[in-house]
Amino acid sequence: MKLAAVHGRLRPSRASVRLRILAGLTLLLVTGLAANSAIGTLLLGDYLQNRYVHSLQDNAARLQAVTSQGPRTADSDLLSALLSQPYGSIALDAQNRILFSSGAADLAPEALVHVTATADGRVVGYDNAGGRDDLSAIRIPSPGLTLQRPGYPAVRPAAVILVIDTSVDDATTNALFTRQLAIAATALILLLALAVLVLRLGLRPLAKMADSADTIAEGHLTERLPIRGDNSETDQLAEAVNRAFDAQARAEAAVRSLAADTSHELRTPLSTISGWLDLHRQGGLTGPALEDALVHIENEVGRMRLLVEDLSLLARLDAGRPVEQAPLDLTALAAGVVDDAKVIHPARDITLAASGPARVTGDAARLQQVLRNLVGNAVQHTPPETDVHVTVMTTPEYVQIEVADNGPGIPPQDLPRVFERFWRAEASRSRAYGGSGLGLAIVEAIIHAHHGQVSVRSTVGIGTTVTVRLNGTH
């Protein structure tokens, strides 16, 4: 049932991505191919129109050059040969009346006379059938020109209108546009088919990732998404998801370990308390023995209370709750902690070295707890003859505190684990010294909440130094 639910989530998602990509590609291809066809057709139409305009202007100039040389006589056949098809002409008298028309001019002679009346020698267009201009015309004066036609008397036009029919090439342009659309549609189908193939191959890593995710969902928690090693986007995604799985696995392991360690830490005092109570029920505790039992029970209760308080503090810090931010002097805090330690352990050589005030911003109570834990660890987990030195140093950028001892030290293999919760080194931090095993874990959590750093260096037979660094204030 769980696997089916996972498939139900993953499969439509992949299809949706594929469909969105195909839809985007289709839109781009349709837009591009249609625009290409339309632009090509417009450019061709504009080219043909310009060619007609230039052709009319050239013919008009040629005819004017002929008439400017003196009186000329030409028959209609000669004029047609001079102009060639698909041209036509209209001869006008001085009163703007049509003497005759021929060729393309027969399509709309009256209208052409009207549109060219105010053209002043410019090429003008006329829409003969609705839509685009089907005819283009230019009017030129023709003094001295005599036109003869078989079966008609000769005429001496005052002006001649040269006309060209552009509808012939309009049909060609429309046919070209239709063919371009057909080619574009065919190209679109082929390109989309290729896009589907490319997408199928390109999204194959995602399908494998989904299969691996299904396997993980089935309970194979060590399974990870496949990585091809080509540093592609899918590889980067797989690495990010794998890191998330690893982090989740570590978090779950930490929770299980914390639960196990907590139950183990609580089991000992609870067993002790239960043992004393059973002994009391059996009548084995009377007089001074009862008082002694109550002291033991009270000590175990205090031990459990301390553990619960430490766990509560770690939970608050893990949740990212902000700590108090107030100006304070770390040198003064360290001096108070060292003085208290000297009173509790008068036989120990516990010293403080500081060059002056160390100003920081933070939670005084929590930072004092850090110092107490560090000094307490150095005293409790080393032999009685071990010295403990606390050093406070200031720089323009940060304040640094070192708590050093010349005890037996920590083995190199144990150093990476000193900040783990409930961890104790057998040699130097056994339960014989008491404590919950959370001291350094609390130190690390408090320092990180103050955006600082904490580190440990140790050499077996020489000693251990814990270094805390916080941002200073001026």
C-alpha positions in Angstrom: 0.0 0.0 0.0 2.8 2.4 0.9 4.7 1.5 -2.3 1.6 2.2 -4.4 1.2 5.6 -2.7 4.8 6.4 -3.6 4.3 5.4 -7.2 1.1 7.5 -7.2 3.2 10.5 -6.2 6.2 10.0 -8.4 4.8 8.9 -11.8 2.4 11.8 -12.5 5.1 14.2 -11.4 7.5 12.9 -14.0 4.8 12.9 -16.7 3.9 16.4 -15.7 7.4 17.6 -16.1 7.6 15.9 -19.5 4.3 17.4 -20.7 5.3 20.9 -19.5 8.6 20.7 -21.4 6.9 19.4 -24.5 4.2 22.1 -24.3 6.9 24.8 -24.0 8.9 23.3 -26.9 5.7 23.1 -29.0 4.8 26.8 -28.2 8.4 27.9 -29.1 8.5 25.8 -32.3 5.0 26.9 -33.5 5.8 30.5 -32.8 9.2 30.3 -34.4 8.1 28.5 -37.5 4.9 30.6 -38.0 6.9 33.8 -37.5 9.5 32.6 -40.0 6.8 31.9 -42.6 5.0 35.2 -42.0 8.2 37.2 -42.1 9.5 35.4 -45.2 6.2 36.1 -47.0 6.1 39.8 -45.9 9.7 40.3 -47.0 9.0 38.7 -50.4 5.8 40.8 -50.9 7.7 43.9 -49.9 10.5 43.0 -52.3 8.0 42.4 -55.2 6.2 45.7 -54.4 9.5 47.6 -54.4 10.4 46.0 -57.7 7.1 47.1 -59.2 7.6 50.6 -58.0 11.1 50.8 -59.4 10.0 49.2 -62.7 7.2 51.8 -63.1 9.5 54.6 -62.3 12.1 53.3 -64.8 9.5 52.9 -67.5 8.1 56.3 -66.8 11.6 57.8 -67.0 12.2 56.0 -70.3 9.0 57.2 -71.8 9.6 60.8 -70.7 13.1 60.6 -72.2 11.7 59.5 -75.5 9.0 62.3 -75.6 11.4 65.0 -74.4 13.5 64.6 -77.7 10.7 66.0 -79.8 7.4 65.0 -81.3 7.1 61.2 -81.5 4.6 59.0 -83.1 4.0 55.5 -81.7 1.3 52.9 -82.3 -0.2 50.9 -79.5 1.8 47.8 -80.4 5.0 49.8 -80.0 3.9 51.2 -76.7 3.0 47.7 -75.5 6.4 46.4 -76.6 8.1 49.2 -74.9 6.2 48.5 -71.6 5.9 44.7 -71.8 3.4 42.6 -69.8 1.9 42.8 -67.2 1.9 46.5 -67.9 -0.9 48.6 -69.3 -1.5 52.2 -70.1 -4.2 54.9 -70.2 -4.0 57.9 -72.5 -5.6 61.1 -71.2 -6.4 64.4 -72.9 -6.0 67.8 -71.4 -9.5 67.6 -69.7 -8.5 64.3 -68.0 -10.7 62.3 -70.2 -9.7 58.8 -71.2 -8.7 58.5 -74.8 -8.0 54.8 -74.6 -6.7 52.2 -72.2 -4.9 48.9 -72.6 -3.6 45.9 -70.8 -3.8 45.9 -67.0 -5.3 49.4 -67.1 -8.6 48.0 -68.5 -9.3 46.5 -65.0 -10.2 49.9 -63.5 -9.4 52.8 -65.8 -11.7 55.4 -64.2 -10.4 54.6 -60.7 -6.8 54.8 -61.8 -7.4 58.2 -63.4 -8.8 59.4 -60.1 -6.1 58.0 -57.8 -3.3 59.4 -59.9 -4.8 62.9 -60.4 -3.0 64.2 -57.4 0.0 61.8 -57.3 2.4 64.3 -58.8 4.5 61.7 -60.6 4.5 59.3 -57.6 3.6 55.6 -57.8 0.2 54.9 -56.2 -1.7 51.7 -55.5 -5.3 50.8 -56.1 -7.3 48.0 -54.5 -9.2 46.4 -57.3 -10.8 43.4 -55.5 -10.6 44.3 -51.7 -7.6 43.6 -49.5 -4.2 44.4 -50.9 -3.4 46.8 -53.7 -3.8 44.9 -57.0 -2.8 47.7 -59.3 0.1 50.2 -59.2 0.2 53.2 -61.5 2.1 56.4 -62.2 1.0 59.4 -64.3 3.5 61.2 -66.6 3.0 64.2 -69.0 3.4 63.3 -72.7 3.6 66.5 -74.7 4.4 65.9 -78.4 3.4 62.2 -78.3 1.1 60.9 -80.9 -0.5 57.4 -80.5 -1.9 55.5 -83.5 -4.1 52.4 -83.2 -5.3 50.3 -86.1 -8.9 51.2 -87.0 -8.9 54.3 -84.7 -7.8 57.9 -85.4 -4.5 59.1 -84.0 -4.6 60.8 -80.6 -2.3 63.2 -78.9 -2.6 62.5 -75.1 -1.7 65.2 -72.6 -0.6 62.5 -70.1 -0.1 58.8 -70.0 -0.8 56.6 -67.0 1.4 53.5 -66.8 -0.2 50.6 -64.9 1.1 47.3 -63.6 -1.0 44.4 -62.3 0.5 43.1 -59.0 -2.1 40.4 -58.3 -0.2 37.9 -60.3 2.7 37.9 -57.9 0.2 38.1 -54.9 -1.0 34.7 -55.8 2.6 33.5 -55.9 3.2 35.0 -52.5 0.1 33.3 -51.1 1.1 30.0 -52.5 4.5 30.4 -51.0 3.0 31.2 -47.6 0.8 28.1 -47.8 3.7 25.9 -48.7 5.8 27.3 -45.9 3.1 26.6 -43.4 2.9 23.0 -44.7 6.7 22.7 -44.4 6.5 24.2 -40.9 3.8 21.8 -39.8 5.9 18.8 -41.1 9.0 20.2 -39.4 7.0 20.7 -36.2 5.9 17.1 -36.1 9.4 15.8 -36.8 10.9 18.1 -34.2 8.4 17.1 -31.5 9.0 13.5 -32.2 12.7 14.1 -31.8 12.0 16.1 -28.6 10.0 13.2 -27.1 12.9 10.9 -27.8 15.4 13.3 -26.3 13.2 13.9 -23.2 12.8 10.2 -22.7 16.5 9.7 -22.7 17.2 12.9 -20.7 14.7 12.1 -18.0 15.8 8.5 -17.7 18.0 9.4 -14.7 15.0 10.8 -13.0 13.1 7.6 -13.5 16.0 5.7 -12.0 16.0 8.1 -9.1 12.3 7.5 -8.6 12.9 3.8 -8.6 15.6 4.2 -5.9 13.3 6.4 -3.9 10.6 3.6 -4.1 13.2 1.2 -2.8 14.1 3.5 0.1 10.3 3.9 0.9 10.0 0.1 1.1 12.4 0.1 4.0 15.9 -0.3 2.4 17.3 2.7 4.2 20.8 2.2 3.1 19.8 2.6 -0.6 20.8 5.9 -2.3 19.9 7.6 -5.5 22.3 6.6 -8.4 25.0 9.1 -9.5 26.6 8.9 -12.9 29.5 11.1 -12.0 29.1 13.6 -14.9 28.3 16.6 -12.6 25.0 17.1 -14.5 21.9 18.7 -13.0 20.4 15.2 -12.2 23.7 14.3 -10.5 23.6 17.4 -8.4 20.0 16.7 -7.5 20.8 13.1 -6.6 23.7 14.2 -4.4 21.5 16.8 -2.6 18.8 14.2 -2.0 21.4 11.6 -0.8 22.8 14.2 1.6 19.3 14.8 2.9 18.8 11.0 3.3 22.2 10.7 5.1 21.3 13.6 7.4 18.0 12.0 8.2 19.7 8.7 8.9 22.2 10.4 11.2 19.4 12.2 12.9 17.4 9.0 13.4 20.5 7.2 14.7 21.2 10.1 17.1 17.6 10.0 18.3 17.8 6.2 18.9 21.2 6.6 20.6 19.9 9.4 22.7 16.9 7.4 23.8 19.0 4.4 24.5 21.6 6.4 26.5 18.9 8.3 28.4 17.1 5.1 29.4 20.5 3.6 30.4 21.4 6.7 32.5 18.0 6.7 34.2 18.0 3.0 34.8 20.9 3.1 37.2 19.4 5.6 39.7 16.0 4.1 39.3 17.3 0.7 40.1 19.1 2.1 43.1 15.9 3.9 44.4 13.8 0.7 43.7 16.3 -1.4 45.6 16.3 0.8 48.7 12.4 0.9 48.6 12.2 -2.9 48.3 14.5 -3.2 51.2 12.4 -0.8 53.3 9.2 -2.7 52.4 10.9 -5.9 53.7 11.6 -4.2 57.0 15.3 -4.1 56.5 15.7 -0.4 57.1 15.3 1.0 60.5 17.0 3.8 62.5 20.3 5.1 61.1 20.0 2.7 58.1 16.8 4.4 57.0 18.4 7.8 57.1 21.3 6.5 55.1 18.9 5.0 52.5 17.1 8.4 52.2 20.4 10.1 51.5 21.1 7.6 48.8 17.7 8.0 47.3 18.0 11.8 47.4 21.3 11.7 45.6 19.9 9.5 42.9 16.9 11.8 42.5 19.3 14.7 42.2 21.2 12.8 39.6 18.1 12.2 37.5 17.0 15.9 38.0 20.4 17.0 36.7 20.1 14.7 33.7 16.6 16.0 32.8 17.7 19.6 33.1 20.7 18.9 30.8 18.5 17.2 28.3 16.0 20.0 28.4 18.7 22.6 27.9 20.1 20.7 24.9 16.6 20.4 23.4 16.1 24.2 23.7 19.4 24.8 22.1 18.8 22.3 19.3 15.5 24.0 18.6 17.5 27.1 17.8 15.9 29.2 20.5 17.9 32.4 20.8 20.1 33.0 23.9 20.2 36.2 25.8 22.3 38.9 24.3 23.8 41.3 26.8 27.3 42.9 27.3 29.5 41.0 29.7 33.1 40.4 30.7 34.4 36.9 30.2 37.4 37.6 32.4 35.1 38.3 35.3 33.1 35.2 34.7 36.2 33.0 34.5 37.6 34.6 37.7 34.4 33.6 39.5 34.4 30.1 38.2 38.1 29.6 39.1 37.6 31.0 42.7 34.7 28.6 43.2 36.8 25.6 41.9 39.6 26.6 44.3 37.2 26.5 47.2 35.8 23.1 46.2 39.2 21.6 45.3 41.7 23.4 47.6 44.4 20.8 46.9 44.4 21.5 43.2 46.5 24.2 41.5 43.9 26.0 39.5 45.0 29.3 37.9 43.7 32.1 35.8 45.7 34.2 33.3 44.1 37.2 31.7 45.4 40.4 30.2 42.3 42.4 31.1 38.6 42.6 30.5 37.3 40.4 27.6 34.1 42.1 26.3 31.6 39.9 24.5 27.8 39.9 24.0 25.9 36.9 25.2 24.1 35.0 27.9 26.1 35.3 31.1 24.5 32.3 32.9 25.1 30.0 29.9 28.7 31.1 29.3 29.3 30.7 33.1 27.9 27.2 32.7 30.4 26.6 29.8 33.3 27.6 32.1 32.1 25.5 35.0 31.7 22.4 32.8 35.2 22.9 31.3 36.9 23.5 34.6 34.8 20.7 36.3 35.8 18.3 33.5 39.5 19.1 33.9 39.3 18.6 37.7 37.1 15.5 37.8 38.6 13.5 35.0 42.3 13.9 35.8 44.4 12.6 38.7 44.6 14.7 41.9 48.1 16.0 41.2 47.0 17.5 37.8 47.1 21.3 37.4 44.4 23.3 35.6 45.1 26.6 33.9 42.5 29.0 32.5 43.7 31.6 30.0 41.7 34.5 28.6 43.1 36.2 25.5 41.6 39.1 23.5 42.2 40.2 19.9 40.5 42.9 17.8 38.3 40.3 16.3 37.6 37.7 19.0 38.0 36.6 22.6 39.5 33.2 23.3 39.4 31.1 26.4 41.6 28.0 27.0 41.2 25.5 29.7 44.3 23.3 29.8 45.4 20.5 32.1 48.6 18.4 32.3 46.7 15.2 32.8 46.9 11.9 31.0 45.3 13.2 27.8 42.8 11.7 25.4 43.8 9.1 22.8 43.6 10.4 19.2 40.9 7.9 18.3 38.7 9.3 21.0 39.1 13.0 20.2 36.4 13.1 17.4 33.8 11.8 19.9 34.4 14.1 22.9 31.4 16.3 22.0 29.0 13.3 21.6 26.2 13.1 24.1 26.6 10.4 26.8 30.0 9.4 25.5 32.7 8.7 28.0 36.3 7.5 27.4 37.0 4.4 29.5 40.3 5.7 30.8 39.5 9.3 31.6 35.8 9.7 31.9 34.4 6.6 33.5 31.1 6.7 35.5 33.1 6.4 38.7 33.5 10.2 38.4 29.7 10.7 38.1 28.1 13.1 35.7 25.8 12.5 32.8 28.2 12.6 30.0 26.6 15.7 28.6 29.1 18.3 29.8 31.0 18.9 26.6 27.9 18.4 24.4 26.3 21.3 26.4 29.4 23.4 26.0 29.4 22.9 22.2 25.6 23.7 22.0 25.9 26.9 24.0 29.0 28.1 22.1 27.3 27.4 18.7 24.2 29.3 20.0 26.6 32.3 20.5 28.0 31.8 16.9 31.4 30.8 18.3 33.7 27.8 17.9 35.0 25.2 20.4 37.7 22.7 19.8 39.8 20.2 21.7 43.4 19.2 21.3 45.1 16.6 23.4 48.3 14.6 23.6 48.5 11.4 25.6 50.9 11.9 28.6 51.0 15.7 28.1 47.5 17.0 28.7 44.3 18.3 27.1 43.3 21.8 26.1 39.8 23.0 25.3 39.6 26.3 23.3 36.5 28.5 23.1 36.4 31.4 20.7 33.7 34.1 20.7 33.2 37.3 18.7 34.5 40.3 20.7 32.9 43.7 21.2 34.6 47.1 21.4 
